[in-house]
């Protein structure tokens, strides 16, 4: 039980002294993000003070965003580093202990885009693993080629032909443990002297990876159709990393006209390439699929990236890239000394999972579940008191949409109020390099793990935080 000594409170009242003690422990990391605090009654009894003292201390900590409450569940430590960084940009973020497994418990965490554990096909996966272990002992112990085992690459080639109309050879496919690893291979292949461009706003981790690998990286702004070609020219970019099928985080779907314009940009110079990140194309929930850039590329300029992290789990670190035919031989000439970073066990299991039709069944299940979640949340928003004050966009693809709340309150105030009530919001402004151009109080609403049985409570609480 949390305990403090009240023998030397100085000039502070009891509640103020308790408030300062808890605040200090949160700021110092003694109380960690998501840790549950004692109930008011138990805490008061343990400290030998009145319940009112604890109640007042908790109320102040909640108002300042250090803790938050969940209905009928108690009080929890908020993510104080994000709070302090938002209010004081120069505040140094505390390092995360490498052994920490504590995650905050929220009423609604719209910043979390992980796959719910109950949607992973554990039973089917374990059956395939047992079969592979029994039937493929020699292949399992045979070193994998640097690009991955042939059966998985052949299976992926067949899959992308059937579902994305992409005609590729297995030799063009490179398997890796996550797209971040594949980025490092691409930089070694394409050159550290090239200028790499990323979308602005965009997934900030991409820029950090390029910068950490010591390559020039520029941010290129978007218009209603996606990345701006004129700015690519202006900033002299040679490699551009984009998410055309569902831009993250804006949700923009690049029209075919802009796709051809971008392919034309790449074709004009020998050393220009497009990295097409198709991270959640399988989870388009409405409308017809848009053809990939790779499938309409006749100049051999598109490097296609995809991952199984969105469709299986963020902890299943299996991704793949499809190289243009002209880069296949240079890749093997320069980089074949690398070992494949995905184990044979996982590669053979995934190949069988796809070949047996289980992956397609799994995708259909995911779409149905996510479509239901999206529709439930949108209905709740549109039937709530919040409806006259919101604008929704980008809801037809992927697992997030944008919610703009028209309120006079500053964005930081809305976020702190929501955090105090157990709702974690992810502002679009956090995805910009430089000054945001979108309307304030626009939030990226990841809904995959939201408990839809609580949706009305969530929406009504959000309304109270904004008005």
C-alpha positions as CSV (number, residue, x, y, z in Angstrom):
1,X,0.0,0.0,0.0
2,X,1.2,3.5,-0.9
3,X,2.4,5.3,2.3
4,X,3.6,8.8,3.1
5,X,4.8,10.4,6.4
6,X,2.6,13.3,7.5
7,X,4.9,14.3,10.5
8,X,6.4,17.3,8.6
9,X,3.9,18.8,6.3
10,X,5.2,22.4,6.8
11,X,2.6,25.1,6.0
12,X,0.7,22.8,3.6
13,X,-2.7,21.5,4.4
14,X,-3.0,17.7,4.6
15,X,-4.6,17.4,1.1
16,X,-2.0,19.7,-0.5
17,X,0.9,17.8,1.1
18,X,-0.6,14.5,-0.1
19,X,-1.1,16.0,-3.6
20,X,2.5,17.0,-3.7
21,X,3.7,13.6,-2.5
22,X,1.8,11.7,-5.2
23,X,2.7,14.2,-7.9
24,X,6.4,13.9,-7.0
25,X,6.3,10.1,-7.2
26,X,4.5,10.3,-10.6
27,X,7.0,12.7,-12.1
28,X,10.0,10.7,-10.8
29,X,8.6,7.5,-12.3
30,X,8.1,5.8,-8.9
31,X,4.4,5.6,-9.8
32,X,4.3,4.4,-13.4
33,X,1.9,5.1,-16.2
34,X,-1.3,3.0,-15.9
35,X,-0.6,2.0,-12.3
36,X,-3.8,1.8,-10.2
37,X,-3.9,4.0,-7.1
38,X,-5.5,3.0,-3.8
39,X,-9.2,3.6,-3.4
40,X,-10.0,6.8,-1.4
41,X,-11.3,4.9,1.6
42,X,-8.4,2.4,1.8
43,X,-5.8,5.2,1.2
44,X,-7.3,7.4,3.9
45,X,-7.4,4.5,6.4
46,X,-3.7,3.6,5.7
47,X,-2.5,7.2,6.0
48,X,-4.6,8.0,9.0
49,X,-6.4,10.9,7.4
50,X,-9.9,11.7,6.4
51,X,-11.5,10.5,3.1
52,X,-12.1,14.2,2.2
53,X,-8.3,14.8,2.4
54,X,-7.7,12.0,-0.2
55,X,-10.6,13.1,-2.2
56,X,-9.3,16.7,-2.5
57,X,-5.8,15.5,-3.4
58,X,-7.1,13.1,-6.1
59,X,-9.4,15.9,-7.5
60,X,-6.4,18.2,-7.9
61,X,-4.2,15.5,-9.5
62,X,-7.1,14.7,-11.9
63,X,-7.6,18.3,-12.8
64,X,-3.9,18.7,-13.6
65,X,-3.8,15.5,-15.7
66,X,-1.5,13.5,-13.4
67,X,-4.2,10.8,-12.8
68,X,-7.5,9.9,-14.4
69,X,-10.5,7.9,-13.2
70,X,-12.5,5.1,-14.8
71,X,-16.1,4.7,-13.7
72,X,-16.5,2.0,-11.0
73,X,-12.8,1.0,-11.5
74,X,-10.8,3.6,-9.6
75,X,-7.9,6.0,-10.3
76,X,-4.9,5.4,-12.5
77,X,-1.6,7.2,-13.2
78,X,-1.7,9.2,-16.5
79,X,1.1,9.4,-19.0
80,X,2.8,12.3,-17.4
81,X,5.7,12.4,-19.9
82,X,3.3,13.2,-22.7
83,X,1.6,15.8,-20.5
84,X,4.8,17.5,-19.6
85,X,6.2,17.4,-23.2
86,X,2.9,18.9,-24.4
87,X,3.1,21.8,-21.9
88,X,6.9,22.2,-21.9
89,X,8.5,21.1,-25.2
90,X,12.0,21.3,-23.7
91,X,11.2,18.9,-20.8
92,X,13.4,15.8,-21.2
93,X,11.3,12.6,-21.6
94,X,12.0,10.0,-19.1
95,X,13.5,6.8,-20.5
96,X,11.2,3.7,-20.4
97,X,12.5,0.8,-18.3
98,X,13.3,-2.1,-20.6
99,X,11.6,-4.5,-18.3
100,X,8.3,-2.5,-18.0
101,X,5.2,-4.3,-19.1
102,X,2.7,-1.9,-17.5
103,X,0.2,-0.3,-19.9
104,X,-2.4,2.2,-18.9
105,X,-6.0,1.1,-18.6
106,X,-8.2,3.6,-20.4
107,X,-11.9,3.9,-20.9
108,X,-11.0,4.5,-24.5
109,X,-7.5,4.6,-26.0
110,X,-7.9,6.2,-29.5
111,X,-4.1,6.4,-29.9
112,X,-3.6,2.6,-29.8
113,X,-3.7,1.0,-33.2
114,X,-2.8,-2.6,-32.2
115,X,-4.8,-5.6,-33.2
116,X,-7.1,-6.9,-30.5
117,X,-5.8,-10.2,-29.1
118,X,-9.2,-11.9,-29.4
119,X,-9.0,-11.6,-33.2
120,X,-5.8,-13.5,-33.6
121,X,-6.5,-17.0,-34.9
122,X,-4.6,-18.8,-32.1
123,X,-6.3,-22.2,-32.6
124,X,-5.6,-22.4,-36.4
125,X,-2.1,-21.0,-36.0
126,X,-1.2,-23.5,-33.3
127,X,-2.5,-26.4,-35.5
128,X,-0.3,-25.3,-38.4
129,X,2.7,-24.9,-36.1
130,X,2.3,-28.5,-34.9
131,X,1.9,-29.8,-38.5
132,X,5.0,-27.9,-39.6
133,X,7.0,-29.2,-36.7
134,X,6.0,-32.8,-37.5
135,X,6.3,-32.7,-41.3
136,X,9.1,-30.2,-42.1
137,X,11.9,-30.9,-39.7
138,X,14.7,-30.9,-42.3
139,X,13.5,-27.7,-44.1
140,X,13.1,-26.0,-40.7
141,X,16.7,-26.6,-39.9
142,X,18.0,-25.6,-43.3
143,X,19.3,-22.0,-43.4
144,X,16.9,-19.6,-45.2
145,X,18.1,-17.6,-48.2
146,X,18.7,-13.9,-47.5
147,X,15.4,-13.0,-49.2
148,X,13.4,-15.6,-47.3
149,X,12.3,-19.2,-47.9
150,X,11.1,-19.8,-51.5
151,X,7.7,-21.3,-50.6
152,X,6.6,-18.1,-48.7
153,X,7.8,-15.8,-51.4
154,X,6.0,-17.9,-54.0
155,X,2.8,-17.9,-51.9
156,X,3.0,-14.1,-51.4
157,X,3.5,-13.6,-55.2
158,X,0.4,-15.6,-55.8
159,X,-1.5,-13.7,-53.1
160,X,-0.7,-10.2,-54.4
161,X,-1.6,-11.3,-58.0
162,X,-5.0,-12.6,-56.8
163,X,-5.9,-9.8,-54.4
164,X,-3.9,-6.8,-55.7
165,X,-3.5,-7.6,-59.4
166,X,0.3,-7.4,-59.1
167,X,2.4,-9.7,-61.4
168,X,5.7,-10.4,-59.7
169,X,8.3,-13.1,-59.4
170,X,9.1,-14.8,-56.1
171,X,12.7,-13.6,-56.6
172,X,11.5,-9.9,-56.4
173,X,10.2,-10.5,-52.9
174,X,12.3,-9.9,-49.8
175,X,11.1,-11.1,-46.4
176,X,12.1,-9.2,-43.2
177,X,11.3,-8.8,-39.6
178,X,9.3,-5.6,-39.9
179,X,9.3,-2.8,-42.4
180,X,11.8,-0.9,-40.3
181,X,14.5,-3.5,-41.0
182,X,13.6,-3.4,-44.7
183,X,14.1,0.4,-44.8
184,X,17.7,-0.1,-43.7
185,X,18.2,-2.6,-46.5
186,X,16.7,-0.1,-49.0
187,X,19.0,2.7,-47.9
188,X,22.0,0.4,-48.4
189,X,20.7,-0.6,-51.8
190,X,19.7,2.9,-53.1
191,X,22.4,4.9,-51.4
192,X,23.1,7.1,-48.4
193,X,23.7,10.1,-50.7
194,X,20.1,10.2,-52.0
195,X,17.5,12.6,-50.6
196,X,14.6,10.7,-49.1
197,X,11.1,12.3,-48.8
198,X,8.3,11.5,-46.4
199,X,4.7,12.8,-46.2
200,X,3.9,15.8,-44.0
201,X,1.8,15.1,-42.0
202,X,2.9,11.5,-41.8
203,X,4.0,8.6,-39.7
204,X,6.8,10.3,-37.8
205,X,8.7,7.1,-37.1
206,X,9.6,6.9,-40.8
207,X,11.5,10.2,-40.7
208,X,13.2,9.2,-37.5
209,X,14.4,5.9,-39.0
210,X,15.8,7.7,-42.1
211,X,17.5,10.3,-39.9
212,X,18.9,7.7,-37.6
213,X,20.5,6.0,-40.6
214,X,22.1,9.3,-41.5
215,X,20.4,10.0,-44.9
216,X,19.0,13.3,-46.0
217,X,15.3,13.4,-45.3
218,X,12.8,16.1,-46.3
219,X,9.1,16.5,-45.4
220,X,6.8,17.1,-48.3
221,X,3.3,18.5,-47.7
222,X,0.0,17.1,-49.0
223,X,-3.0,18.5,-50.8
224,X,-6.4,16.9,-51.2
225,X,-5.0,14.2,-53.6
226,X,-1.9,13.3,-51.6
227,X,1.8,14.2,-51.7
228,X,2.6,17.3,-53.8
229,X,4.7,16.7,-56.9
230,X,5.8,20.4,-57.2
231,X,7.3,20.2,-53.7
232,X,9.1,17.0,-54.5
233,X,10.8,18.8,-57.3
234,X,11.4,21.9,-55.3
235,X,13.1,19.9,-52.5
236,X,15.1,17.8,-55.0
237,X,13.9,14.5,-53.5
238,X,15.0,11.3,-55.2
239,X,13.3,8.7,-53.1
240,X,9.7,9.3,-51.9
241,X,8.1,7.2,-49.2
242,X,4.3,7.3,-49.4
243,X,1.1,5.6,-48.2
244,X,-1.2,6.2,-51.3
245,X,-4.0,3.7,-50.6
246,X,-4.7,5.1,-47.2
247,X,-2.5,8.0,-46.1
248,X,-1.6,7.9,-42.5
249,X,-2.9,9.8,-40.7
250,X,-5.1,11.9,-42.9
251,X,-6.9,9.0,-44.6
252,X,-6.4,10.5,-48.1
253,X,-6.8,7.9,-50.9
254,X,-4.5,9.0,-53.8
255,X,-6.6,9.1,-57.0
256,X,-5.4,7.4,-60.1
257,X,-4.6,10.8,-61.8
258,X,-2.1,11.7,-59.0
259,X,-0.6,8.2,-59.1
260,X,0.2,8.5,-62.8
261,X,1.6,12.0,-62.1
262,X,3.8,10.6,-59.4
263,X,5.0,7.7,-61.7
264,X,5.9,10.3,-64.3
265,X,7.9,12.2,-61.7
266,X,9.9,9.0,-60.9
267,X,10.4,8.1,-64.6
268,X,12.0,11.5,-65.4
269,X,15.3,10.8,-63.5
270,X,17.3,7.5,-63.4
271,X,17.9,7.5,-59.6
272,X,14.3,8.3,-58.6
273,X,12.2,5.6,-56.9
274,X,8.8,5.4,-55.1
275,X,8.5,3.4,-51.9
276,X,4.8,2.4,-51.8
277,X,3.8,1.5,-48.2
278,X,0.6,-0.5,-48.5
279,X,0.4,-1.1,-44.7
280,X,-3.4,-1.7,-44.3
281,X,-4.7,-2.2,-47.9
282,X,-6.4,-5.5,-46.9
283,X,-8.6,-3.6,-44.4
284,X,-10.4,-1.3,-46.8
285,X,-14.0,-1.4,-45.5
286,X,-16.0,0.5,-48.2
287,X,-15.8,1.1,-51.9
288,X,-13.7,-0.5,-54.6
289,X,-10.0,-1.2,-54.1
290,X,-7.6,1.3,-55.7
291,X,-4.9,-0.3,-57.9
292,X,-1.4,-0.2,-56.4
293,X,1.2,2.0,-57.9
294,X,3.3,-1.1,-58.5
295,X,0.6,-2.7,-60.6
296,X,0.5,0.3,-63.0
297,X,4.2,1.0,-63.0
298,X,5.8,0.5,-66.5
299,X,9.1,2.2,-65.7
300,X,10.3,-0.1,-63.0
301,X,10.3,2.6,-60.3
302,X,8.1,1.3,-57.5
303,X,9.3,-0.6,-54.4
304,X,6.3,-2.1,-52.8
305,X,6.1,-2.7,-49.0
306,X,3.6,-4.5,-46.9
307,X,3.3,-6.1,-43.5
308,X,1.4,-8.8,-41.6
309,X,1.5,-6.7,-38.5
310,X,-1.9,-5.0,-39.2
311,X,-3.7,-8.2,-40.3
312,X,-2.2,-10.7,-37.8
313,X,-0.6,-8.8,-34.9
314,X,1.8,-6.0,-34.3
315,X,4.0,-8.6,-32.5
316,X,4.1,-10.8,-35.6
317,X,7.2,-9.2,-37.1
318,X,6.9,-10.4,-40.7
319,X,7.0,-7.9,-43.6
320,X,7.9,-8.0,-47.2
321,X,9.1,-5.8,-50.0
322,X,8.7,-6.3,-53.7
323,X,11.7,-4.9,-55.7
324,X,11.5,-3.6,-59.3
325,X,13.1,-6.2,-61.5
326,X,16.0,-3.8,-62.2
327,X,16.9,-3.8,-58.5
328,X,16.8,-7.5,-57.9
329,X,20.3,-8.4,-59.1
330,X,21.9,-5.3,-57.5
331,X,20.3,-6.3,-54.2
332,X,21.7,-9.9,-54.3
333,X,25.1,-8.6,-55.5
334,X,25.5,-6.2,-52.6
335,X,23.4,-7.5,-49.8
336,X,23.1,-11.3,-50.0
337,X,25.5,-11.7,-47.1
338,X,22.6,-10.7,-44.8
339,X,20.7,-13.5,-43.2
340,X,16.9,-13.4,-43.3
341,X,15.7,-12.0,-40.0
342,X,12.5,-14.1,-39.8
343,X,12.8,-17.6,-38.5
344,X,12.0,-20.6,-40.7
345,X,9.4,-21.7,-38.2
346,X,7.4,-18.5,-38.7
347,X,7.9,-18.4,-42.5
348,X,6.7,-21.9,-43.1
349,X,3.7,-21.4,-40.8
350,X,2.7,-18.2,-42.5
351,X,3.1,-19.8,-46.0
352,X,0.8,-22.7,-45.0
353,X,-1.7,-20.2,-43.3
354,X,-2.0,-18.4,-46.6
355,X,-2.0,-21.4,-48.9
356,X,-4.7,-23.2,-47.0
357,X,-7.1,-20.2,-47.4
358,X,-7.0,-19.4,-43.7
359,X,-5.5,-16.0,-44.2
360,X,-8.4,-15.0,-46.5
361,X,-10.9,-16.2,-44.0
362,X,-9.1,-14.3,-41.3
363,X,-9.2,-11.1,-43.3
364,X,-12.9,-11.4,-43.9
365,X,-13.5,-11.9,-40.2
366,X,-11.4,-8.8,-39.4
367,X,-13.3,-6.7,-41.9
368,X,-16.6,-7.7,-40.5
369,X,-15.5,-7.0,-36.9
370,X,-13.9,-3.6,-37.8
371,X,-16.8,-2.5,-40.0
372,X,-19.1,-3.2,-37.0
373,X,-16.9,-1.2,-34.7
374,X,-16.6,1.7,-37.1
375,X,-20.3,1.8,-37.8
376,X,-21.1,1.6,-34.1
377,X,-18.8,4.4,-33.1
378,X,-19.9,6.6,-36.0
379,X,-23.6,6.1,-35.1
380,X,-22.9,6.9,-31.5
381,X,-21.1,10.1,-32.5
382,X,-23.8,11.2,-34.9
383,X,-26.6,10.5,-32.4
384,X,-24.9,12.2,-29.5
385,X,-25.0,15.8,-28.2
386,X,-21.5,16.1,-29.8
387,X,-22.9,15.8,-33.3
388,X,-23.5,19.5,-34.1
389,X,-19.8,20.2,-33.2
390,X,-17.9,17.6,-35.1
391,X,-16.7,16.8,-38.7
392,X,-15.7,13.3,-39.6
393,X,-13.5,12.3,-42.6
394,X,-11.4,9.4,-43.9
395,X,-13.7,6.7,-42.5
396,X,-13.9,4.4,-45.5
397,X,-10.5,2.8,-45.3
398,X,-8.2,1.4,-42.7
399,X,-8.8,1.4,-38.9
400,X,-9.0,5.1,-38.1
401,X,-10.7,8.2,-39.2
402,X,-10.3,11.9,-38.4
403,X,-12.6,13.7,-36.0
404,X,-12.6,17.5,-35.9
405,X,-14.2,18.9,-32.8
406,X,-15.4,22.5,-33.2
407,X,-14.8,23.9,-29.8
408,X,-13.3,27.2,-28.4
409,X,-11.1,25.2,-26.0
410,X,-7.4,24.8,-26.9
411,X,-6.4,21.4,-28.1
412,X,-4.1,20.8,-25.1
413,X,-7.0,21.6,-22.7
414,X,-9.3,19.1,-24.5
415,X,-6.6,16.4,-24.3
416,X,-5.9,17.0,-20.6
417,X,-9.6,16.9,-19.8
418,X,-10.1,13.7,-21.8
419,X,-7.1,12.1,-20.2
420,X,-8.4,12.9,-16.8
421,X,-11.6,11.0,-17.7
422,X,-9.8,8.0,-19.1
423,X,-9.9,8.9,-22.8
424,X,-6.6,9.1,-24.7
425,X,-6.7,11.3,-27.8
426,X,-4.1,11.5,-30.6
427,X,-4.0,14.9,-32.2
428,X,-3.3,15.3,-35.9
429,X,-1.0,18.1,-35.1
430,X,1.5,15.6,-33.6
431,X,2.1,14.2,-37.1
432,X,3.4,17.4,-38.6
433,X,7.0,18.5,-39.1
434,X,6.6,22.3,-38.5
435,X,3.4,24.3,-38.2
436,X,0.2,22.2,-38.6
437,X,-2.1,23.3,-41.4
438,X,-5.2,21.4,-40.3
439,X,-7.9,22.8,-38.1
440,X,-7.1,22.6,-34.4
441,X,-8.8,19.9,-32.3
442,X,-8.6,17.3,-35.1
443,X,-7.9,13.8,-33.8
444,X,-6.8,10.5,-35.3
445,X,-9.4,8.0,-34.0
446,X,-8.0,4.5,-34.0
447,X,-10.9,2.3,-33.0
448,X,-9.7,-1.3,-33.3
449,X,-9.4,-1.9,-29.6
450,X,-12.3,0.3,-28.4
451,X,-14.8,-1.5,-26.2
452,X,-18.0,-0.8,-28.1
453,X,-20.2,-1.9,-25.2
454,X,-19.0,1.4,-23.6
455,X,-19.4,3.5,-26.7
456,X,-22.2,5.8,-25.4
457,X,-20.4,6.5,-22.2
458,X,-17.2,7.2,-24.2
459,X,-19.0,9.7,-26.5
460,X,-20.9,11.4,-23.8
461,X,-17.7,11.8,-21.7
462,X,-15.9,13.2,-24.7
463,X,-18.7,15.7,-25.2
464,X,-18.4,16.9,-21.5
465,X,-14.6,17.3,-22.1
466,X,-15.0,19.5,-25.1
467,X,-17.9,21.8,-24.2
